[in-house]
């Protein structure tokens, strides 16, 4: 799909993050102490700080819209 997008686009990669870093599940699993059980190697959810991830997500969404 990426090659068919004709307007401006950017692919952004953030250190210590994955696609699932920005899901609510990660915050919930972390809060209840299950993140090490659900993602033992930090492969699915990454290790980016939750507050940093939220700040970045809000900033990029604000700029997009």
mmCIF file as Biopython writes it, N, C-alpha, C and O atoms, coordinates in Angstrom:
data_model
#
loop_
_atom_site.group_PDB
_atom_site.id
_atom_site.type_symbol
_atom_site.label_atom_id
_atom_site.label_alt_id
_atom_site.label_comp_id
_atom_site.label_asym_id
_atom_site.label_entity_id
_atom_site.label_seq_id
_atom_site.pdbx_PDB_ins_code
_atom_site.Cartn_x
_atom_site.Cartn_y
_atom_site.Cartn_z
_atom_site.occupancy
_atom_site.B_iso_or_equiv
_atom_site.auth_seq_id
_atom_site.auth_asym_id
_atom_site.pdbx_PDB_model_num
ATOM 1   N N  . UNK A ? 1  ? 0.812  -1.171  0.000  1.0 0.0 1  A 1 
ATOM 2   C CA . UNK A ? 1  ? 0.000  0.000   0.000  1.0 0.0 1  A 1 
ATOM 3   C C  . UNK A ? 1  ? 0.873  1.259   0.000  1.0 0.0 1  A 1 
ATOM 4   O O  . UNK A ? 1  ? 0.504  2.262   -0.612 1.0 0.0 1  A 1 
ATOM 5   N N  . UNK A ? 2  ? 2.008  1.220   0.669  1.0 0.0 2  A 1 
ATOM 6   C CA . UNK A ? 2  ? 2.875  2.390   0.814  1.0 0.0 2  A 1 
ATOM 7   C C  . UNK A ? 2  ? 3.226  3.007   -0.548 1.0 0.0 2  A 1 
ATOM 8   O O  . UNK A ? 2  ? 3.186  4.227   -0.707 1.0 0.0 2  A 1 
ATOM 9   N N  . UNK A ? 3  ? 3.566  2.169   -1.517 1.0 0.0 3  A 1 
ATOM 10  C CA . UNK A ? 3  ? 3.988  2.698   -2.820 1.0 0.0 3  A 1 
ATOM 11  C C  . UNK A ? 3  ? 2.844  3.354   -3.584 1.0 0.0 3  A 1 
ATOM 12  O O  . UNK A ? 3  ? 3.089  4.111   -4.523 1.0 0.0 3  A 1 
ATOM 13  N N  . UNK A ? 4  ? 1.607  3.080   -3.202 1.0 0.0 4  A 1 
ATOM 14  C CA . UNK A ? 4  ? 0.461  3.672   -3.886 1.0 0.0 4  A 1 
ATOM 15  C C  . UNK A ? 4  ? 0.015  5.002   -3.277 1.0 0.0 4  A 1 
ATOM 16  O O  . UNK A ? 4  ? -0.840 5.686   -3.838 1.0 0.0 4  A 1 
ATOM 17  N N  . UNK A ? 5  ? 0.586  5.366   -2.143 1.0 0.0 5  A 1 
ATOM 18  C CA . UNK A ? 5  ? 0.269  6.656   -1.535 1.0 0.0 5  A 1 
ATOM 19  C C  . UNK A ? 5  ? 1.022  7.734   -2.303 1.0 0.0 5  A 1 
ATOM 20  O O  . UNK A ? 5  ? 2.247  7.681   -2.420 1.0 0.0 5  A 1 
ATOM 21  N N  . UNK A ? 6  ? 0.291  8.707   -2.823 1.0 0.0 6  A 1 
ATOM 22  C CA . UNK A ? 6  ? 0.921  9.697   -3.702 1.0 0.0 6  A 1 
ATOM 23  C C  . UNK A ? 6  ? 1.246  11.013  -3.010 1.0 0.0 6  A 1 
ATOM 24  O O  . UNK A ? 6  ? 2.102  11.751  -3.498 1.0 0.0 6  A 1 
ATOM 25  N N  . UNK A ? 7  ? 0.610  11.335  -1.909 1.0 0.0 7  A 1 
ATOM 26  C CA . UNK A ? 7  ? 0.907  12.570  -1.194 1.0 0.0 7  A 1 
ATOM 27  C C  . UNK A ? 7  ? 2.111  12.372  -0.280 1.0 0.0 7  A 1 
ATOM 28  O O  . UNK A ? 7  ? 2.697  11.292  -0.217 1.0 0.0 7  A 1 
ATOM 29  N N  . UNK A ? 8  ? 2.463  13.446  0.428  1.0 0.0 8  A 1 
ATOM 30  C CA . UNK A ? 8  ? 3.582  13.407  1.349  1.0 0.0 8  A 1 
ATOM 31  C C  . UNK A ? 8  ? 3.383  12.303  2.386  1.0 0.0 8  A 1 
ATOM 32  O O  . UNK A ? 8  ? 2.272  12.085  2.868  1.0 0.0 8  A 1 
ATOM 33  N N  . UNK A ? 9  ? 4.448  11.626  2.715  1.0 0.0 9  A 1 
ATOM 34  C CA . UNK A ? 9  ? 4.395  10.573  3.734  1.0 0.0 9  A 1 
ATOM 35  C C  . UNK A ? 9  ? 5.754  10.466  4.393  1.0 0.0 9  A 1 
ATOM 36  O O  . UNK A ? 9  ? 6.766  10.891  3.836  1.0 0.0 9  A 1 
ATOM 37  N N  . UNK A ? 10 ? 5.764  9.900   5.574  1.0 0.0 10 A 1 
ATOM 38  C CA . UNK A ? 10 ? 7.015  9.698   6.288  1.0 0.0 10 A 1 
ATOM 39  C C  . UNK A ? 10 ? 6.918  8.415   7.093  1.0 0.0 10 A 1 
ATOM 40  O O  . UNK A ? 10 ? 5.885  8.118   7.693  1.0 0.0 10 A 1 
ATOM 41  N N  . UNK A ? 11 ? 7.989  7.670   7.098  1.0 0.0 11 A 1 
ATOM 42  C CA . UNK A ? 11 ? 8.060  6.471   7.931  1.0 0.0 11 A 1 
ATOM 43  C C  . UNK A ? 11 ? 8.916  6.829   9.141  1.0 0.0 11 A 1 
ATOM 44  O O  . UNK A ? 11 ? 10.074 7.223   9.005  1.0 0.0 11 A 1 
ATOM 45  N N  . UNK A ? 12 ? 8.337  6.687   10.309 1.0 0.0 12 A 1 
ATOM 46  C CA . UNK A ? 12 ? 9.006  7.113   11.530 1.0 0.0 12 A 1 
ATOM 47  C C  . UNK A ? 12 ? 9.328  5.888   12.375 1.0 0.0 12 A 1 
ATOM 48  O O  . UNK A ? 12 ? 8.461  5.049   12.619 1.0 0.0 12 A 1 
ATOM 49  N N  . UNK A ? 13 ? 10.563 5.791   12.816 1.0 0.0 13 A 1 
ATOM 50  C CA . UNK A ? 13 ? 10.982 4.711   13.697 1.0 0.0 13 A 1 
ATOM 51  C C  . UNK A ? 13 ? 11.499 5.326   14.995 1.0 0.0 13 A 1 
ATOM 52  O O  . UNK A ? 13 ? 12.362 6.204   14.970 1.0 0.0 13 A 1 
ATOM 53  N N  . UNK A ? 14 ? 10.980 4.871   16.109 1.0 0.0 14 A 1 
ATOM 54  C CA . UNK A ? 14 ? 11.400 5.372   17.411 1.0 0.0 14 A 1 
ATOM 55  C C  . UNK A ? 14 ? 12.184 4.292   18.140 1.0 0.0 14 A 1 
ATOM 56  O O  . UNK A ? 14 ? 11.779 3.130   18.180 1.0 0.0 14 A 1 
ATOM 57  N N  . UNK A ? 15 ? 13.307 4.690   18.712 1.0 0.0 15 A 1 
ATOM 58  C CA . UNK A ? 15 ? 14.164 3.739   19.427 1.0 0.0 15 A 1 
ATOM 59  C C  . UNK A ? 15 ? 13.390 3.037   20.530 1.0 0.0 15 A 1 
ATOM 60  O O  . UNK A ? 15 ? 12.602 3.663   21.239 1.0 0.0 15 A 1 
ATOM 61  N N  . UNK A ? 16 ? 13.609 1.762   20.672 1.0 0.0 16 A 1 
ATOM 62  C CA . UNK A ? 16 ? 13.012 0.934   21.719 1.0 0.0 16 A 1 
ATOM 63  C C  . UNK A ? 16 ? 11.497 0.790   21.602 1.0 0.0 16 A 1 
ATOM 64  O O  . UNK A ? 16 ? 10.824 0.486   22.588 1.0 0.0 16 A 1 
ATOM 65  N N  . UNK A ? 17 ? 10.961 1.006   20.409 1.0 0.0 17 A 1 
ATOM 66  C CA . UNK A ? 17 ? 9.518  0.857   20.243 1.0 0.0 17 A 1 
ATOM 67  C C  . UNK A ? 17 ? 9.216  -0.170  19.158 1.0 0.0 17 A 1 
ATOM 68  O O  . UNK A ? 17 ? 10.064 -0.494  18.327 1.0 0.0 17 A 1 
ATOM 69  N N  . UNK A ? 18 ? 7.999  -0.664  19.189 1.0 0.0 18 A 1 
ATOM 70  C CA . UNK A ? 18 ? 7.490  -1.547  18.142 1.0 0.0 18 A 1 
ATOM 71  C C  . UNK A ? 18 ? 6.098  -1.037  17.780 1.0 0.0 18 A 1 
ATOM 72  O O  . UNK A ? 18 ? 5.622  -0.055  18.351 1.0 0.0 18 A 1 
ATOM 73  N N  . UNK A ? 19 ? 5.464  -1.689  16.851 1.0 0.0 19 A 1 
ATOM 74  C CA . UNK A ? 19 ? 4.114  -1.293  16.464 1.0 0.0 19 A 1 
ATOM 75  C C  . UNK A ? 19 ? 3.163  -1.342  17.668 1.0 0.0 19 A 1 
ATOM 76  O O  . UNK A ? 19 ? 2.276  -0.498  17.796 1.0 0.0 19 A 1 
ATOM 77  N N  . UNK A ? 20 ? 3.350  -2.321  18.534 1.0 0.0 20 A 1 
ATOM 78  C CA . UNK A ? 20 ? 2.454  -2.515  19.674 1.0 0.0 20 A 1 
ATOM 79  C C  . UNK A ? 20 ? 2.775  -1.624  20.877 1.0 0.0 20 A 1 
ATOM 80  O O  . UNK A ? 20 ? 2.034  -1.626  21.860 1.0 0.0 20 A 1 
ATOM 81  N N  . UNK A ? 21 ? 3.863  -0.868  20.809 1.0 0.0 21 A 1 
ATOM 82  C CA . UNK A ? 21 ? 4.222  0.036   21.903 1.0 0.0 21 A 1 
ATOM 83  C C  . UNK A ? 21 ? 3.076  0.986   22.230 1.0 0.0 21 A 1 
ATOM 84  O O  . UNK A ? 21 ? 2.885  1.357   23.388 1.0 0.0 21 A 1 
ATOM 85  N N  . UNK A ? 22 ? 2.324  1.376   21.226 1.0 0.0 22 A 1 
ATOM 86  C CA . UNK A ? 22 ? 1.321  2.420   21.385 1.0 0.0 22 A 1 
ATOM 87  C C  . UNK A ? 22 ? -0.084 1.882   21.667 1.0 0.0 22 A 1 
ATOM 88  O O  . UNK A ? 22 ? -1.049 2.646   21.647 1.0 0.0 22 A 1 
ATOM 89  N N  . UNK A ? 23 ? -0.210 0.599   21.924 1.0 0.0 23 A 1 
ATOM 90  C CA . UNK A ? 23 ? -1.505 0.027   22.291 1.0 0.0 23 A 1 
ATOM 91  C C  . UNK A ? 23 ? -1.780 0.213   23.781 1.0 0.0 23 A 1 
ATOM 92  O O  . UNK A ? 23 ? -0.854 0.240   24.592 1.0 0.0 23 A 1 
ATOM 93  N N  . UNK A ? 24 ? -3.042 0.339   24.132 1.0 0.0 24 A 1 
ATOM 94  C CA . UNK A ? 24 ? -3.427 0.447   25.543 1.0 0.0 24 A 1 
ATOM 95  C C  . UNK A ? 24 ? -3.062 -0.810  26.322 1.0 0.0 24 A 1 
ATOM 96  O O  . UNK A ? 24 ? -2.807 -0.753  27.525 1.0 0.0 24 A 1 
ATOM 97  N N  . UNK A ? 25 ? -3.039 -1.939  25.631 1.0 0.0 25 A 1 
ATOM 98  C CA . UNK A ? 25 ? -2.736 -3.213  26.300 1.0 0.0 25 A 1 
ATOM 99  C C  . UNK A ? 25 ? -1.430 -3.151  27.070 1.0 0.0 25 A 1 
ATOM 100 O O  . UNK A ? 25 ? -1.336 -3.669  28.183 1.0 0.0 25 A 1 
ATOM 101 N N  . UNK A ? 26 ? -0.427 -2.524  26.486 1.0 0.0 26 A 1 
ATOM 102 C CA . UNK A ? 26 ? 0.884  -2.453  27.142 1.0 0.0 26 A 1 
ATOM 103 C C  . UNK A ? 26 ? 0.790  -1.729  28.481 1.0 0.0 26 A 1 
ATOM 104 O O  . UNK A ? 26 ? 1.363  -2.179  29.473 1.0 0.0 26 A 1 
ATOM 105 N N  . UNK A ? 27 ? 0.077  -0.620  28.511 1.0 0.0 27 A 1 
ATOM 106 C CA . UNK A ? 27 ? -0.079 0.132   29.761 1.0 0.0 27 A 1 
ATOM 107 C C  . UNK A ? 27 ? -0.822 -0.699  30.804 1.0 0.0 27 A 1 
ATOM 108 O O  . UNK A ? 27 ? -0.469 -0.696  31.983 1.0 0.0 27 A 1 
ATOM 109 N N  . UNK A ? 28 ? -1.839 -1.398  30.360 1.0 0.0 28 A 1 
ATOM 110 C CA . UNK A ? 28 ? -2.635 -2.232  31.283 1.0 0.0 28 A 1 
ATOM 111 C C  . UNK A ? 28 ? -1.784 -3.383  31.807 1.0 0.0 28 A 1 
ATOM 112 O O  . UNK A ? 28 ? -1.755 -3.636  33.011 1.0 0.0 28 A 1 
ATOM 113 N N  . UNK A ? 29 ? -1.090 -4.083  30.905 1.0 0.0 29 A 1 
ATOM 114 C CA . UNK A ? 29 ? -0.238 -5.200  31.329 1.0 0.0 29 A 1 
ATOM 115 C C  . UNK A ? 29 ? 0.854  -4.729  32.284 1.0 0.0 29 A 1 
ATOM 116 O O  . UNK A ? 29 ? 1.189  -5.427  33.241 1.0 0.0 29 A 1 
ATOM 117 N N  . UNK A ? 30 ? 1.406  -3.553  32.027 1.0 0.0 30 A 1 
ATOM 118 C CA . UNK A ? 30 ? 2.440  -3.006  32.899 1.0 0.0 30 A 1 
ATOM 119 C C  . UNK A ? 30 ? 1.860  -2.672  34.267 1.0 0.0 30 A 1 
ATOM 120 O O  . UNK A ? 30 ? 2.456  -2.996  35.295 1.0 0.0 30 A 1 
ATOM 121 N N  . UNK A ? 31 ? 0.703  -2.028  34.282 1.0 0.0 31 A 1 
ATOM 122 C CA . UNK A ? 31 ? 0.079  -1.604  35.542 1.0 0.0 31 A 1 
ATOM 123 C C  . UNK A ? 31 ? -0.261 -2.791  36.449 1.0 0.0 31 A 1 
ATOM 124 O O  . UNK A ? 31 ? -0.095 -2.717  37.666 1.0 0.0 31 A 1 
ATOM 125 N N  . UNK A ? 32 ? -0.738 -3.882  35.848 1.0 0.0 32 A 1 
ATOM 126 C CA . UNK A ? 32 ? -1.131 -5.036  36.663 1.0 0.0 32 A 1 
ATOM 127 C C  . UNK A ? 32 ? 0.015  -6.033  36.856 1.0 0.0 32 A 1 
ATOM 128 O O  . UNK A ? 32 ? -0.171 -7.093  37.456 1.0 0.0 32 A 1 
ATOM 129 N N  . UNK A ? 33 ? 1.206  -5.684  36.340 1.0 0.0 33 A 1 
ATOM 130 C CA . UNK A ? 33 ? 2.379  -6.520  36.563 1.0 0.0 33 A 1 
ATOM 131 C C  . UNK A ? 33 ? 2.474  -7.749  35.681 1.0 0.0 33 A 1 
ATOM 132 O O  . UNK A ? 33 ? 3.156  -8.710  36.038 1.0 0.0 33 A 1 
ATOM 133 N N  . UNK A ? 34 ? 1.808  -7.740  34.540 1.0 0.0 34 A 1 
ATOM 134 C CA . UNK A ? 34 ? 1.826  -8.908  33.658 1.0 0.0 34 A 1 
ATOM 135 C C  . UNK A ? 34 ? 2.687  -8.733  32.411 1.0 0.0 34 A 1 
ATOM 136 O O  . UNK A ? 34 ? 2.777  -9.654  31.599 1.0 0.0 34 A 1 
ATOM 137 N N  . UNK A ? 35 ? 3.314  -7.585  32.242 1.0 0.0 35 A 1 
ATOM 138 C CA . UNK A ? 35 ? 4.049  -7.339  30.996 1.0 0.0 35 A 1 
ATOM 139 C C  . UNK A ? 35 ? 5.176  -8.344  30.790 1.0 0.0 35 A 1 
ATOM 140 O O  . UNK A ? 35 ? 5.418  -8.759  29.657 1.0 0.0 35 A 1 
ATOM 141 N N  . UNK A ? 36 ? 5.872  -8.747  31.851 1.0 0.0 36 A 1 
ATOM 142 C CA . UNK A ? 36 ? 6.953  -9.730  31.712 1.0 0.0 36 A 1 
ATOM 143 C C  . UNK A ? 36 ? 6.416  -11.109 31.356 1.0 0.0 36 A 1 
ATOM 144 O O  . UNK A ? 36 ? 7.115  -11.896 30.717 1.0 0.0 36 A 1 
ATOM 145 N N  . UNK A ? 37 ? 5.204  -11.410 31.753 1.0 0.0 37 A 1 
ATOM 146 C CA . UNK A ? 37 ? 4.563  -12.686 31.416 1.0 0.0 37 A 1 
ATOM 147 C C  . UNK A ? 37 ? 4.052  -12.665 29.973 1.0 0.0 37 A 1 
ATOM 148 O O  . UNK A ? 37 ? 4.212  -13.638 29.236 1.0 0.0 37 A 1 
ATOM 149 N N  . UNK A ? 38 ? 3.444  -11.561 29.583 1.0 0.0 38 A 1 
ATOM 150 C CA . UNK A ? 38 ? 2.849  -11.433 28.247 1.0 0.0 38 A 1 
ATOM 151 C C  . UNK A ? 38 ? 3.926  -11.267 27.173 1.0 0.0 38 A 1 
ATOM 152 O O  . UNK A ? 38 ? 3.810  -11.827 26.083 1.0 0.0 38 A 1 
ATOM 153 N N  . UNK A ? 39 ? 4.963  -10.505 27.479 1.0 0.0 39 A 1 
ATOM 154 C CA . UNK A ? 39 ? 6.023  -10.207 26.512 1.0 0.0 39 A 1 
ATOM 155 C C  . UNK A ? 39 ? 7.392  -10.335 27.194 1.0 0.0 39 A 1 
ATOM 156 O O  . UNK A ? 39 ? 8.046  -9.328  27.464 1.0 0.0 39 A 1 
ATOM 157 N N  . UNK A ? 40 ? 7.823  -11.567 27.472 1.0 0.0 40 A 1 
ATOM 158 C CA . UNK A ? 40 ? 9.030  -11.777 28.268 1.0 0.0 40 A 1 
ATOM 159 C C  . UNK A ? 40 ? 10.306 -11.171 27.693 1.0 0.0 40 A 1 
ATOM 160 O O  . UNK A ? 40 ? 11.184 -10.781 28.462 1.0 0.0 40 A 1 
ATOM 161 N N  . UNK A ? 41 ? 10.439 -11.078 26.401 1.0 0.0 41 A 1 
ATOM 162 C CA . UNK A ? 41 ? 11.662 -10.535 25.821 1.0 0.0 41 A 1 
ATOM 163 C C  . UNK A ? 41 ? 11.512 -9.113  25.306 1.0 0.0 41 A 1 
ATOM 164 O O  . UNK A ? 41 ? 12.386 -8.609  24.600 1.0 0.0 41 A 1 
ATOM 165 N N  . UNK A ? 42 ? 10.403 -8.462  25.658 1.0 0.0 42 A 1 
ATOM 166 C CA . UNK A ? 42 ? 10.113 -7.112  25.175 1.0 0.0 42 A 1 
ATOM 167 C C  . UNK A ? 42 ? 10.099 -7.032  23.650 1.0 0.0 42 A 1 
ATOM 168 O O  . UNK A ? 42 ? 10.406 -5.990  23.072 1.0 0.0 42 A 1 
ATOM 169 N N  . UNK A ? 43 ? 9.742  -8.135  23.008 1.0 0.0 43 A 1 
ATOM 170 C CA . UNK A ? 43 ? 9.742  -8.198  21.552 1.0 0.0 43 A 1 
ATOM 171 C C  . UNK A ? 43 ? 8.493  -7.545  20.970 1.0 0.0 43 A 1 
ATOM 172 O O  . UNK A ? 43 ? 8.577  -6.809  19.987 1.0 0.0 43 A 1 
ATOM 173 N N  . UNK A ? 44 ? 7.351  -7.806  21.564 1.0 0.0 44 A 1 
ATOM 174 C CA . UNK A ? 44 ? 6.081  -7.305  21.023 1.0 0.0 44 A 1 
ATOM 175 C C  . UNK A ? 44 ? 5.816  -5.842  21.384 1.0 0.0 44 A 1 
ATOM 176 O O  . UNK A ? 44 ? 5.348  -5.072  20.545 1.0 0.0 44 A 1 
ATOM 177 N N  . UNK A ? 45 ? 6.111  -5.461  22.616 1.0 0.0 45 A 1 
ATOM 178 C CA . UNK A ? 45 ? 5.746  -4.129  23.101 1.0 0.0 45 A 1 
ATOM 179 C C  . UNK A ? 45 ? 6.923  -3.177  23.238 1.0 0.0 45 A 1 
ATOM 180 O O  . UNK A ? 45 ? 6.718  -1.998  23.527 1.0 0.0 45 A 1 
ATOM 181 N N  . UNK A ? 46 ? 8.134  -3.643  23.044 1.0 0.0 46 A 1 
ATOM 182 C CA . UNK A ? 46 ? 9.303  -2.783  23.150 1.0 0.0 46 A 1 
ATOM 183 C C  . UNK A ? 46 ? 9.574  -2.350  24.580 1.0 0.0 46 A 1 
ATOM 184 O O  . UNK A ? 46 ? 8.932  -2.821  25.518 1.0 0.0 46 A 1 
ATOM 185 N N  . UNK A ? 47 ? 10.534 -1.447  24.734 1.0 0.0 47 A 1 
ATOM 186 C CA . UNK A ? 47 ? 10.914 -0.995  26.073 1.0 0.0 47 A 1 
ATOM 187 C C  . UNK A ? 47 ? 10.811 0.521   26.228 1.0 0.0 47 A 1 
ATOM 188 O O  . UNK A ? 47 ? 11.268 1.072   27.229 1.0 0.0 47 A 1 
ATOM 189 N N  . UNK A ? 48 ? 10.223 1.191   25.257 1.0 0.0 48 A 1 
ATOM 190 C CA . UNK A ? 48 ? 10.088 2.644   25.342 1.0 0.0 48 A 1 
ATOM 191 C C  . UNK A ? 48 ? 9.228  3.011   26.544 1.0 0.0 48 A 1 
ATOM 192 O O  . UNK A ? 48 ? 8.220  2.360   26.817 1.0 0.0 48 A 1 
ATOM 193 N N  . UNK A ? 49 ? 9.632  4.056   27.258 1.0 0.0 49 A 1 
ATOM 194 C CA . UNK A ? 49 ? 8.888  4.551   28.405 1.0 0.0 49 A 1 
ATOM 195 C C  . UNK A ? 49 ? 7.452  4.886   27.984 1.0 0.0 49 A 1 
ATOM 196 O O  . UNK A ? 49 ? 7.239  5.511   26.945 1.0 0.0 49 A 1 
ATOM 197 N N  . UNK A ? 50 ? 6.475  4.472   28.789 1.0 0.0 50 A 1 
ATOM 198 C CA . UNK A ? 50 ? 5.066  4.683   28.444 1.0 0.0 50 A 1 
ATOM 199 C C  . UNK A ? 50 ? 4.698  6.161   28.331 1.0 0.0 50 A 1 
ATOM 200 O O  . UNK A ? 50 ? 3.927  6.539   27.449 1.0 0.0 50 A 1 
ATOM 201 N N  . UNK A ? 51 ? 5.234  6.985   29.201 1.0 0.0 51 A 1 
ATOM 202 C CA . UNK A ? 51 ? 4.932  8.421   29.142 1.0 0.0 51 A 1 
ATOM 203 C C  . UNK A ? 51 ? 5.513  9.021   27.862 1.0 0.0 51 A 1 
ATOM 204 O O  . UNK A ? 51 ? 4.850  9.808   27.186 1.0 0.0 51 A 1 
ATOM 205 N N  . UNK A ? 52 ? 6.726  8.655   27.536 1.0 0.0 52 A 1 
ATOM 206 C CA . UNK A ? 52 ? 7.353  9.143   26.299 1.0 0.0 52 A 1 
ATOM 207 C C  . UNK A ? 52 ? 6.558  8.703   25.088 1.0 0.0 52 A 1 
ATOM 208 O O  . UNK A ? 52 ? 6.323  9.498   24.178 1.0 0.0 52 A 1 
ATOM 209 N N  . UNK A ? 53 ? 6.142  7.454   25.065 1.0 0.0 53 A 1 
ATOM 210 C CA . UNK A ? 53 ? 5.350  6.937   23.947 1.0 0.0 53 A 1 
ATOM 211 C C  . UNK A ? 53 ? 4.050  7.720   23.784 1.0 0.0 53 A 1 
ATOM 212 O O  . UNK A ? 53 ? 3.643  8.025   22.663 1.0 0.0 53 A 1 
ATOM 213 N N  . UNK A ? 54 ? 3.408  8.039   24.884 1.0 0.0 54 A 1 
ATOM 214 C CA . UNK A ? 54 ? 2.155  8.787   24.835 1.0 0.0 54 A 1 
ATOM 215 C C  . UNK A ? 54 ? 2.378  10.214  24.337 1.0 0.0 54 A 1 
ATOM 216 O O  . UNK A ? 54 ? 1.610  10.716  23.517 1.0 0.0 54 A 1 
ATOM 217 N N  . UNK A ? 55 ? 3.417  10.856  24.828 1.0 0.0 55 A 1 
ATOM 218 C CA . UNK A ? 55 ? 3.737  12.227  24.396 1.0 0.0 55 A 1 
ATOM 219 C C  . UNK A ? 55 ? 4.032  12.262  22.897 1.0 0.0 55 A 1 
ATOM 220 O O  . UNK A ? 55 ? 3.546  13.143  22.189 1.0 0.0 55 A 1 
ATOM 221 N N  . UNK A ? 56 ? 4.817  11.318  22.419 1.0 0.0 56 A 1 
ATOM 222 C CA . UNK A ? 56 ? 5.149  11.252  20.992 1.0 0.0 56 A 1 
ATOM 223 C C  . UNK A ? 56 ? 3.890  11.013  20.165 1.0 0.0 56 A 1 
ATOM 224 O O  . UNK A ? 56 ? 3.681  11.666  19.143 1.0 0.0 56 A 1 
ATOM 225 N N  . UNK A ? 57 ? 3.063  10.088  20.603 1.0 0.0 57 A 1 
ATOM 226 C CA . UNK A ? 57 ? 1.841  9.767   19.872 1.0 0.0 57 A 1 
ATOM 227 C C  . UNK A ? 57 ? 0.927  10.989  19.778 1.0 0.0 57 A 1 
ATOM 228 O O  . UNK A ? 57 ? 0.408  11.291  18.704 1.0 0.0 57 A 1 
ATOM 229 N N  . UNK A ? 58 ? 0.730  11.680  20.872 1.0 0.0 58 A 1 
ATOM 230 C CA . UNK A ? 58 ? -0.124 12.874  20.874 1.0 0.0 58 A 1 
ATOM 231 C C  . UNK A ? 58 ? 0.449  13.952  19.954 1.0 0.0 58 A 1 
ATOM 232 O O  . UNK A ? 58 ? -0.287 14.568  19.183 1.0 0.0 58 A 1 
ATOM 233 N N  . UNK A ? 59 ? 1.749  14.177  20.032 1.0 0.0 59 A 1 
ATOM 234 C CA . UNK A ? 59 ? 2.386  15.208  19.205 1.0 0.0 59 A 1 
ATOM 235 C C  . UNK A ? 59 ? 2.214  14.922  17.713 1.0 0.0 59 A 1 
ATOM 236 O O  . UNK A ? 59 ? 1.878  15.823  16.945 1.0 0.0 59 A 1 
ATOM 237 N N  . UNK A ? 60 ? 2.440  13.684  17.303 1.0 0.0 60 A 1 
ATOM 238 C CA . UNK A ? 60 ? 2.316  13.354  15.891 1.0 0.0 60 A 1 
ATOM 239 C C  . UNK A ? 60 ? 0.867  13.370  15.425 1.0 0.0 60 A 1 
ATOM 240 O O  . UNK A ? 60 ? 0.590  13.775  14.296 1.0 0.0 60 A 1 
ATOM 241 N N  . UNK A ? 61 ? -0.041 12.947  16.254 1.0 0.0 61 A 1 
ATOM 242 C CA . UNK A ? 61 ? -1.454 13.011  15.881 1.0 0.0 61 A 1 
ATOM 243 C C  . UNK A ? 61 ? -1.942 14.447  15.745 1.0 0.0 61 A 1 
ATOM 244 O O  . UNK A ? 61 ? -2.707 14.770  14.837 1.0 0.0 61 A 1 
ATOM 245 N N  . UNK A ? 62 ? -1.492 15.307  16.659 1.0 0.0 62 A 1 
ATOM 246 C CA . UNK A ? 62 ? -1.854 16.723  16.562 1.0 0.0 62 A 1 
ATOM 247 C C  . UNK A ? 62 ? -1.336 17.347  15.272 1.0 0.0 62 A 1 
ATOM 248 O O  . UNK A ? 62 ? -2.048 18.111  14.621 1.0 0.0 62 A 1 
ATOM 249 N N  . UNK A ? 63 ? -0.116 17.029  14.908 1.0 0.0 63 A 1 
ATOM 250 C CA . UNK A ? 63 ? 0.451  17.561  13.671 1.0 0.0 63 A 1 
ATOM 251 C C  . UNK A ? 63 ? -0.260 17.003  12.442 1.0 0.0 63 A 1 
ATOM 252 O O  . UNK A ? 63 ? -0.460 17.716  11.459 1.0 0.0 63 A 1 
ATOM 253 N N  . UNK A ? 64 ? -0.637 15.742  12.499 1.0 0.0 64 A 1 
ATOM 254 C CA . UNK A ? 64 ? -1.315 15.113  11.371 1.0 0.0 64 A 1 
ATOM 255 C C  . UNK A ? 64 ? -2.663 15.758  11.118 1.0 0.0 64 A 1 
ATOM 256 O O  . UNK A ? 64 ? -3.011 16.070  9.979  1.0 0.0 64 A 1 
ATOM 257 N N  . UNK A ? 65 ? -3.426 15.957  12.195 1.0 0.0 65 A 1 
ATOM 258 C CA . UNK A ? 65 ? -4.769 16.526  12.030 1.0 0.0 65 A 1 
ATOM 259 C C  . UNK A ? 65 ? -4.752 18.035  12.086 1.0 0.0 65 A 1 
ATOM 260 O O  . UNK A ? 65 ? -5.800 18.669  11.965 1.0 0.0 65 A 1 
#
